[in-house]
């Protein structure tokens, strides 16, 4: 195009543009994915809970006359899987019920010591949620 108009060689034109000659010659090839796409849709119909990784493994294991039927890259399977809309939807996170809020006990003096209060000994050992704090007043606390 511009090279023919300026009557430059390919080497000279690429040198002026600081471009590799291989990039100048590159022609994109169209992929023939129709057979692979139909196979992916078929597997997805049989196994809707399989992700693209397991489907890729199934394709890789398929054999015809003792040779691999599909020699396909995992990234290519992922790309086609996304384009076909076969990707599994992610599960929504389960929301926990909101508990009634208990107001905190206000300190009666400066710098009190606090202790976690357990209604029964097993609750603390099981790691169940326990949100009650009580001030400790004992023989070792300093009271001015």
LUMBANU-863276 format. One line per field, with one value per residue: x, y, z of N, C-alpha, C, O in turn; residue in one letter; residue number from 1. Coordinates in nm, 2 decimals. Layout:
N
n.c1 <- [X, ...] .
n.c2 <- [Y, ...] .
n.c3 <- [Z, ...] .
ca.c1 <- [X, ...] .
ca.c2 <- [Y, ...] .
ca.c3 <- [Z, ...] .
c.c1 <- [X, ...] .
c.c2 <- [Y, ...] .
c.c3 <- [Z, ...] .
o.c1 <- [X, ...] .
o.c2 <- [Y, ...] .
o.c3 <- [Z, ...] .
residuo <- [a, ...] .
num <- [NUM, ...] .
! end
This chain:
144
n.c1 <- [0.08, 0.12, 0.39, 0.42, 0.35, 0.55, 0.76, 0.94, 1.15, 1.06, 1.22, 1.34, 1.11, 1.01, 1.22, 1.22, 0.99, 1.05, 0.98, 0.92, 0.99, 0.85, 0.62, 0.50, 0.45, 0.26, -0.04, -0.36, -0.50, -0.81, -0.99, -1.11, -1.35, -1.59, -1.66, -1.54, -1.69, -1.95, -1.90, -1.84, -2.08, -2.24, -2.12, -2.16, -2.44, -2.48, -2.33, -2.39, -2.28, -2.01, -1.70, -1.49, -1.24, -1.26, -1.41, -1.22, -1.03, -1.19, -1.21, -0.95, -0.90, -1.05, -1.04, -0.96, -0.92, -0.70, -0.55, -0.53, -0.83, -0.89, -0.67, -0.62, -0.58, -0.60, -0.67, -0.79, -1.02, -1.14, -1.19, -1.37, -1.57, -1.66, -1.75, -1.96, -2.13, -2.14, -2.04, -2.04, -2.27, -2.18, -2.23, -2.44, -2.34, -2.43, -2.65, -2.63, -2.87, -2.97, -2.88, -3.04, -2.92, -2.72, -2.68, -2.36, -2.20, -2.15, -1.84, -1.78, -1.58, -1.25, -1.03, -1.11, -1.09, -1.18, -1.38, -1.46, -1.78, -1.93, -2.23, -2.24, -1.99, -1.93, -1.99, -1.79, -1.57, -1.65, -1.64, -1.85, -2.04, -2.01, -2.10, -2.08, -1.94, -1.80, -1.72, -1.44, -1.39, -1.17, -0.95, -0.70, -0.73, -0.68, -0.82, -0.87] .
n.c2 <- [-0.12, 0.17, 0.13, 0.05, 0.28, 0.46, 0.34, 0.16, -0.09, -0.39, -0.44, -0.19, -0.02, -0.14, -0.10, 0.18, 0.21, 0.08, -0.19, -0.54, -0.76, -1.00, -0.94, -0.77, -0.93, -1.11, -1.30, -1.35, -1.66, -1.82, -2.01, -2.34, -2.42, -2.54, -2.82, -2.88, -2.71, -2.81, -3.06, -2.98, -2.86, -3.09, -3.25, -3.08, -3.09, -3.35, -3.35, -3.11, -2.99, -3.00, -2.83, -2.62, -2.73, -3.00, -3.08, -3.04, -3.23, -3.46, -3.44, -3.46, -3.73, -3.87, -4.10, -4.21, -4.47, -4.54, -4.31, -3.97, -3.80, -3.53, -3.28, -3.03, -2.71, -2.61, -2.34, -2.27, -2.43, -2.31, -2.05, -2.10, -2.22, -2.00, -1.82, -1.97, -1.96, -2.15, -2.17, -2.24, -2.10, -1.91, -1.99, -1.81, -1.64, -1.76, -1.59, -1.48, -1.49, -1.19, -1.11, -1.00, -0.70, -0.65, -0.41, -0.27, -0.30, -0.02, 0.11, 0.14, 0.26, 0.40, 0.24, -0.05, -0.41, -0.67, -0.95, -1.24, -1.37, -1.68, -1.86, -2.13, -2.38, -2.53, -2.38, -2.20, -2.36, -2.49, -2.29, -2.13, -1.84, -1.58, -1.30, -1.14, -0.93, -0.88, -0.67, -0.72, -0.74, -0.78, -0.93, -0.84, -0.61, -0.27, -0.02, 0.31] .
n.c3 <- [0.00, 0.12, 0.09, -0.17, -0.31, -0.23, -0.33, -0.19, -0.05, 0.12, 0.34, 0.38, 0.43, 0.67, 0.83, 0.86, 1.00, 1.22, 1.26, 1.28, 1.01, 1.00, 1.13, 0.96, 0.74, 0.84, 0.84, 0.94, 1.03, 0.98, 1.22, 1.23, 1.41, 1.43, 1.45, 1.70, 1.86, 1.84, 1.96, 2.22, 2.30, 2.30, 2.50, 2.71, 2.72, 2.81, 3.05, 3.25, 3.48, 3.46, 3.44, 3.23, 3.25, 3.31, 3.09, 2.90, 2.97, 2.92, 2.64, 2.56, 2.63, 2.46, 2.19, 1.86, 1.65, 1.79, 1.82, 1.95, 1.93, 1.96, 1.97, 2.15, 2.30, 2.64, 2.69, 2.46, 2.47, 2.69, 2.59, 2.37, 2.52, 2.68, 2.48, 2.37, 2.58, 2.78, 3.03, 3.37, 3.61, 3.88, 4.23, 4.44, 4.74, 5.06, 5.26, 5.60, 5.87, 6.03, 6.35, 6.66, 6.79, 7.06, 7.31, 7.41, 7.73, 7.93, 8.05, 8.40, 8.53, 8.49, 8.26, 8.28, 8.34, 8.11, 8.05, 7.86, 7.86, 7.91, 7.87, 7.91, 7.97, 7.75, 7.52, 7.48, 7.42, 7.19, 7.01, 6.94, 6.85, 7.07, 7.22, 7.45, 7.69, 8.00, 8.28, 8.49, 8.83, 9.07, 9.32, 9.23, 9.08, 9.04, 9.23, 9.24] .
ca.c1 <- [0.00, 0.21, 0.52, 0.43, 0.34, 0.68, 0.86, 1.04, 1.15, 0.99, 1.32, 1.35, 0.99, 1.00, 1.33, 1.18, 0.88, 1.10, 0.89, 0.98, 0.94, 0.76, 0.49, 0.45, 0.40, 0.16, -0.18, -0.43, -0.57, -0.94, -0.99, -1.22, -1.39, -1.73, -1.67, -1.51, -1.80, -2.06, -1.86, -1.85, -2.22, -2.29, -2.07, -2.23, -2.58, -2.47, -2.28, -2.40, -2.21, -1.87, -1.64, -1.41, -1.12, -1.30, -1.45, -1.09, -0.98, -1.27, -1.17, -0.81, -0.90, -1.12, -0.95, -1.02, -0.82, -0.57, -0.48, -0.61, -0.92, -0.89, -0.55, -0.67, -0.53, -0.70, -0.71, -0.88, -1.15, -1.20, -1.24, -1.49, -1.67, -1.71, -1.82, -2.08, -2.22, -2.16, -1.98, -2.14, -2.29, -2.13, -2.33, -2.44, -2.31, -2.54, -2.65, -2.67, -2.97, -2.92, -2.92, -3.07, -2.80, -2.72, -2.59, -2.24, -2.21, -2.06, -1.75, -1.82, -1.46, -1.14, -0.95, -1.15, -1.05, -1.30, -1.38, -1.57, -1.87, -1.99, -2.34, -2.20, -1.85, -1.91, -2.01, -1.66, -1.48, -1.69, -1.61, -1.97, -2.03, -2.05, -2.07, -2.10, -1.82, -1.84, -1.60, -1.39, -1.34, -1.12, -0.85, -0.58, -0.76, -0.65, -0.93, -0.82] .
ca.c2 <- [0.00, 0.29, 0.09, 0.05, 0.42, 0.53, 0.25, 0.12, -0.23, -0.43, -0.42, -0.05, 0.03, -0.19, -0.04, 0.31, 0.21, 0.01, -0.30, -0.66, -0.80, -1.10, -0.88, -0.71, -1.04, -1.19, -1.31, -1.43, -1.78, -1.85, -2.14, -2.43, -2.47, -2.59, -2.96, -2.87, -2.64, -2.91, -3.16, -2.91, -2.85, -3.22, -3.28, -2.99, -3.14, -3.47, -3.32, -2.97, -2.94, -3.00, -2.70, -2.63, -2.81, -3.14, -3.11, -3.05, -3.36, -3.56, -3.43, -3.51, -3.87, -3.93, -4.16, -4.26, -4.55, -4.55, -4.18, -3.87, -3.74, -3.39, -3.22, -2.89, -2.64, -2.58, -2.20, -2.26, -2.48, -2.20, -1.94, -2.14, -2.24, -1.87, -1.77, -2.05, -1.94, -2.28, -2.16, -2.26, -1.98, -1.92, -1.99, -1.69, -1.66, -1.77, -1.48, -1.53, -1.41, -1.09, -1.13, -0.88, -0.64, -0.63, -0.29, -0.30, -0.25, 0.09, 0.10, 0.22, 0.34, 0.41, 0.12, -0.18, -0.54, -0.73, -1.10, -1.29, -1.44, -1.79, -1.91, -2.27, -2.40, -2.60, -2.28, -2.14, -2.46, -2.53, -2.18, -2.07, -1.70, -1.53, -1.15, -1.07, -0.89, -0.82, -0.62, -0.80, -0.67, -0.89, -0.88, -0.79, -0.49, -0.15, 0.07, 0.43] .
ca.c3 <- [0.00, 0.12, 0.05, -0.32, -0.35, -0.20, -0.40, -0.09, -0.03, 0.25, 0.45, 0.41, 0.49, 0.80, 0.91, 0.89, 1.09, 1.33, 1.28, 1.23, 0.88, 1.02, 1.17, 0.83, 0.66, 0.92, 0.79, 1.04, 0.98, 1.04, 1.28, 1.20, 1.54, 1.43, 1.50, 1.84, 1.93, 1.85, 2.06, 2.35, 2.33, 2.32, 2.63, 2.81, 2.74, 2.90, 3.19, 3.26, 3.59, 3.43, 3.40, 3.11, 3.27, 3.30, 2.95, 2.82, 3.00, 2.84, 2.50, 2.55, 2.65, 2.34, 2.09, 1.74, 1.59, 1.88, 1.83, 2.01, 1.84, 1.98, 2.02, 2.17, 2.41, 2.74, 2.68, 2.35, 2.52, 2.77, 2.50, 2.31, 2.63, 2.71, 2.36, 2.36, 2.70, 2.85, 3.16, 3.48, 3.69, 4.02, 4.33, 4.53, 4.88, 5.15, 5.36, 5.73, 5.93, 6.12, 6.49, 6.73, 6.84, 7.21, 7.33, 7.49, 7.87, 7.94, 8.17, 8.52, 8.58, 8.39, 8.23, 8.35, 8.27, 8.05, 8.03, 7.77, 7.94, 7.84, 7.94, 7.95, 7.94, 7.61, 7.42, 7.45, 7.36, 7.06, 6.92, 6.90, 6.87, 7.20, 7.21, 7.57, 7.76, 8.13, 8.35, 8.60, 8.95, 9.15, 9.42, 9.17, 9.01, 9.11, 9.23, 9.31] .
c.c1 <- [0.09, 0.35, 0.53, 0.43, 0.48, 0.79, 0.97, 1.03, 1.09, 1.09, 1.33, 1.23, 0.98, 1.11, 1.29, 1.07, 0.92, 1.01, 0.95, 0.91, 0.84, 0.62, 0.42, 0.39, 0.28, 0.02, -0.25, -0.51, -0.70, -0.94, -1.12, -1.27, -1.53, -1.75, -1.64, -1.63, -1.92, -2.03, -1.88, -1.99, -2.28, -2.24, -2.14, -2.38, -2.58, -2.43, -2.28, -2.32, -2.06, -1.82, -1.56, -1.29, -1.15, -1.34, -1.32, -1.03, -1.05, -1.23, -1.04, -0.81, -0.97, -1.02, -1.02, -0.91, -0.69, -0.50, -0.58, -0.70, -0.91, -0.75, -0.58, -0.61, -0.64, -0.75, -0.81, -1.02, -1.22, -1.26, -1.37, -1.60, -1.74, -1.80, -1.96, -2.18, -2.24, -2.10, -2.08, -2.15, -2.24, -2.24, -2.32, -2.41, -2.43, -2.54, -2.70, -2.78, -2.91, -2.97, -2.96, -2.95, -2.82, -2.63, -2.48, -2.26, -2.10, -1.97, -1.80, -1.70, -1.36, -1.06, -0.99, -1.10, -1.18, -1.28, -1.49, -1.65, -1.94, -2.11, -2.31, -2.06, -1.83, -1.92, -1.87, -1.56, -1.52, -1.67, -1.74, -1.97, -2.08, -2.01, -2.09, -1.97, -1.87, -1.71, -1.57, -1.34, -1.30, -1.02, -0.73, -0.61, -0.73, -0.76, -0.88, -0.92] .
c.c2 <- [0.13, 0.26, 0.09, 0.20, 0.49, 0.45, 0.21, -0.03, -0.27, -0.41, -0.28, 0.01, -0.02, -0.13, 0.10, 0.31, 0.14, -0.11, -0.42, -0.70, -0.91, -1.05, -0.82, -0.82, -1.12, -1.18, -1.40, -1.54, -1.79, -1.99, -2.21, -2.49, -2.53, -2.73, -2.96, -2.81, -2.74, -3.02, -3.10, -2.90, -2.99, -3.27, -3.20, -3.04, -3.26, -3.44, -3.17, -2.91, -2.95, -2.87, -2.73, -2.72, -2.96, -3.18, -3.12, -3.18, -3.47, -3.56, -3.49, -3.67, -3.94, -3.98, -4.21, -4.34, -4.55, -4.41, -4.08, -3.81, -3.58, -3.35, -3.07, -2.84, -2.61, -2.44, -2.19, -2.32, -2.38, -2.09, -1.98, -2.16, -2.11, -1.81, -1.84, -2.03, -2.06, -2.28, -2.17, -2.13, -2.01, -1.91, -1.86, -1.73, -1.67, -1.66, -1.53, -1.43, -1.31, -1.11, -0.99, -0.82, -0.61, -0.51, -0.33, -0.24, -0.13, 0.07, 0.19, 0.30, 0.34, 0.28, -0.01, -0.30, -0.60, -0.88, -1.14, -1.39, -1.55, -1.84, -2.05, -2.29, -2.46, -2.49, -2.22, -2.24, -2.50, -2.41, -2.12, -1.92, -1.66, -1.38, -1.08, -1.05, -0.83, -0.77, -0.71, -0.71, -0.78, -0.84, -0.82, -0.66, -0.37, -0.05, 0.20, 0.49] .
c.c3 <- [0.00, 0.07, -0.11, -0.37, -0.33, -0.27, -0.31, -0.08, 0.10, 0.36, 0.48, 0.48, 0.64, 0.89, 0.95, 1.00, 1.22, 1.37, 1.22, 1.10, 0.90, 1.06, 1.05, 0.74, 0.72, 0.86, 0.89, 0.97, 1.05, 1.10, 1.24, 1.33, 1.54, 1.49, 1.65, 1.92, 1.94, 1.95, 2.20, 2.39, 2.37, 2.46, 2.74, 2.83, 2.82, 3.04, 3.21, 3.38, 3.57, 3.39, 3.28, 3.13, 3.26, 3.16, 2.87, 2.84, 2.92, 2.69, 2.47, 2.55, 2.53, 2.24, 1.97, 1.67, 1.66, 1.89, 1.89, 1.90, 1.84, 2.04, 2.03, 2.30, 2.51, 2.73, 2.56, 2.39, 2.60, 2.69, 2.43, 2.41, 2.67, 2.60, 2.34, 2.47, 2.78, 2.99, 3.27, 3.56, 3.83, 4.12, 4.41, 4.67, 4.96, 5.25, 5.49, 5.79, 6.03, 6.26, 6.55, 6.80, 6.99, 7.24, 7.43, 7.63, 7.88, 8.06, 8.28, 8.57, 8.47, 8.38, 8.30, 8.27, 8.23, 8.03, 7.94, 7.86, 7.86, 7.93, 7.99, 7.90, 7.80, 7.50, 7.38, 7.38, 7.22, 6.96, 6.87, 6.93, 7.00, 7.21, 7.34, 7.65, 7.90, 8.20, 8.47, 8.72, 9.05, 9.25, 9.36, 9.09, 9.10, 9.11, 9.31, 9.41] .
o.c1 <- [0.12, 0.42, 0.63, 0.49, 0.52, 0.91, 1.09, 0.93, 1.07, 1.05, 1.34, 1.25, 0.94, 1.08, 1.32, 1.07, 0.85, 0.97, 1.03, 0.79, 0.74, 0.52, 0.30, 0.28, 0.22, -0.03, -0.21, -0.57, -0.71, -0.89, -1.23, -1.23, -1.58, -1.84, -1.71, -1.66, -1.98, -2.12, -1.92, -2.03, -2.37, -2.32, -2.18, -2.43, -2.67, -2.49, -2.18, -2.29, -1.98, -1.89, -1.55, -1.24, -1.08, -1.32, -1.31, -0.98, -0.99, -1.22, -1.02, -0.72, -0.95, -0.93, -1.14, -0.80, -0.58, -0.40, -0.70, -0.65, -0.92, -0.72, -0.57, -0.60, -0.75, -0.87, -0.90, -1.12, -1.34, -1.37, -1.46, -1.72, -1.86, -1.91, -2.05, -2.30, -2.34, -2.12, -2.19, -2.05, -2.25, -2.34, -2.21, -2.44, -2.52, -2.44, -2.79, -2.79, -2.81, -3.09, -2.91, -2.87, -2.92, -2.51, -2.50, -2.32, -1.99, -2.02, -1.84, -1.72, -1.38, -1.03, -0.91, -1.07, -1.28, -1.16, -1.60, -1.60, -2.00, -2.09, -2.34, -2.02, -1.73, -1.86, -1.84, -1.49, -1.44, -1.68, -1.74, -1.89, -2.20, -1.89, -2.12, -1.89, -1.96, -1.60, -1.66, -1.27, -1.38, -1.00, -0.66, -0.51, -0.76, -0.81, -0.84, -0.89] .
o.c2 <- [0.18, 0.34, 0.14, 0.23, 0.57, 0.50, 0.23, -0.10, -0.18, -0.36, -0.24, 0.09, 0.06, -0.11, 0.15, 0.40, 0.13, -0.13, -0.42, -0.67, -0.92, -1.11, -0.82, -0.79, -1.20, -1.07, -1.51, -1.52, -1.78, -2.09, -2.15, -2.61, -2.57, -2.75, -3.03, -2.85, -2.74, -3.06, -3.17, -2.93, -3.00, -3.33, -3.26, -3.02, -3.28, -3.49, -3.10, -2.79, -2.91, -2.80, -2.84, -2.79, -3.04, -3.29, -3.21, -3.24, -3.57, -3.66, -3.56, -3.73, -4.06, -3.91, -4.26, -4.28, -4.56, -4.41, -4.10, -3.76, -3.52, -3.39, -2.99, -2.91, -2.58, -2.41, -2.10, -2.26, -2.36, -2.04, -1.90, -2.13, -2.10, -1.76, -1.78, -2.07, -2.08, -2.37, -2.11, -2.05, -2.12, -1.85, -1.81, -1.84, -1.58, -1.64, -1.61, -1.32, -1.34, -1.14, -0.89, -0.90, -0.56, -0.51, -0.41, -0.13, -0.15, 0.03, 0.31, 0.40, 0.28, 0.22, -0.07, -0.29, -0.60, -0.92, -1.08, -1.47, -1.53, -1.87, -2.09, -2.23, -2.43, -2.51, -2.21, -2.20, -2.54, -2.43, -2.05, -1.88, -1.69, -1.36, -0.96, -1.14, -0.75, -0.83, -0.77, -0.62, -0.85, -0.72, -0.74, -0.60, -0.37, -0.01, 0.19, 0.59] .
o.c3 <- [-0.11, 0.02, -0.16, -0.47, -0.42, -0.27, -0.34, -0.11, 0.19, 0.47, 0.60, 0.57, 0.73, 1.01, 1.06, 1.08, 1.32, 1.48, 1.13, 1.08, 0.82, 1.02, 1.04, 0.68, 0.65, 0.83, 0.91, 0.87, 1.17, 1.03, 1.23, 1.36, 1.65, 1.57, 1.73, 2.03, 2.05, 2.03, 2.29, 2.51, 2.45, 2.54, 2.84, 2.94, 2.90, 3.13, 3.19, 3.38, 3.66, 3.31, 3.22, 3.03, 3.20, 3.11, 2.78, 2.75, 2.87, 2.63, 2.37, 2.49, 2.51, 2.20, 1.99, 1.63, 1.60, 1.96, 1.89, 1.80, 1.74, 2.15, 1.94, 2.40, 2.47, 2.76, 2.57, 2.35, 2.59, 2.72, 2.43, 2.38, 2.69, 2.62, 2.30, 2.47, 2.84, 3.07, 3.26, 3.57, 3.88, 4.10, 4.44, 4.72, 4.95, 5.32, 5.50, 5.75, 6.10, 6.28, 6.51, 6.86, 7.04, 7.19, 7.52, 7.65, 7.84, 8.16, 8.26, 8.64, 8.36, 8.48, 8.37, 8.15, 8.30, 8.01, 7.94, 7.93, 7.76, 8.05, 8.11, 7.80, 7.73, 7.40, 7.26, 7.29, 7.14, 6.84, 6.77, 7.02, 7.04, 7.21, 7.33, 7.67, 7.90, 8.18, 8.53, 8.69, 9.10, 9.26, 9.43, 9.03, 9.22, 9.00, 9.43, 9.48] .
residuo <- [x, x, x, x, x, x, x, x, x, x, x, x, x, x, x, x, x, x, x, x, x, x, x, x, x, x, x, x, x, x, x, x, x, x, x, x, x, x, x, x, x, x, x, x, x, x, x, x, x, x, x, x, x, x, x, x, x, x, x, x, x, x, x, x, x, x, x, x, x, x, x, x, x, x, x, x, x, x, x, x, x, x, x, x, x, x, x, x, x, x, x, x, x, x, x, x, x, x, x, x, x, x, x, x, x, x, x, x, x, x, x, x, x, x, x, x, x, x, x, x, x, x, x, x, x, x, x, x, x, x, x, x, x, x, x, x, x, x, x, x, x, x, x, x] .
num <- [1, 2, 3, 4, 5, 6, 7, 8, 9, 10, 11, 12, 13, 14, 15, 16, 17, 18, 19, 20, 21, 22, 23, 24, 25, 26, 27, 28, 29, 30, 31, 32, 33, 34, 35, 36, 37, 38, 39, 40, 41, 42, 43, 44, 45, 46, 47, 48, 49, 50, 51, 52, 53, 54, 55, 56, 57, 58, 59, 60, 61, 62, 63, 64, 65, 66, 67, 68, 69, 70, 71, 72, 73, 74, 75, 76, 77, 78, 79, 80, 81, 82, 83, 84, 85, 86, 87, 88, 89, 90, 91, 92, 93, 94, 95, 96, 97, 98, 99, 100, 101, 102, 103, 104, 105, 106, 107, 108, 109, 110, 111, 112, 113, 114, 115, 116, 117, 118, 119, 120, 121, 122, 123, 124, 125, 126, 127, 128, 129, 130, 131, 132, 133, 134, 135, 136, 137, 138, 139, 140, 141, 142, 143, 144] .
! end
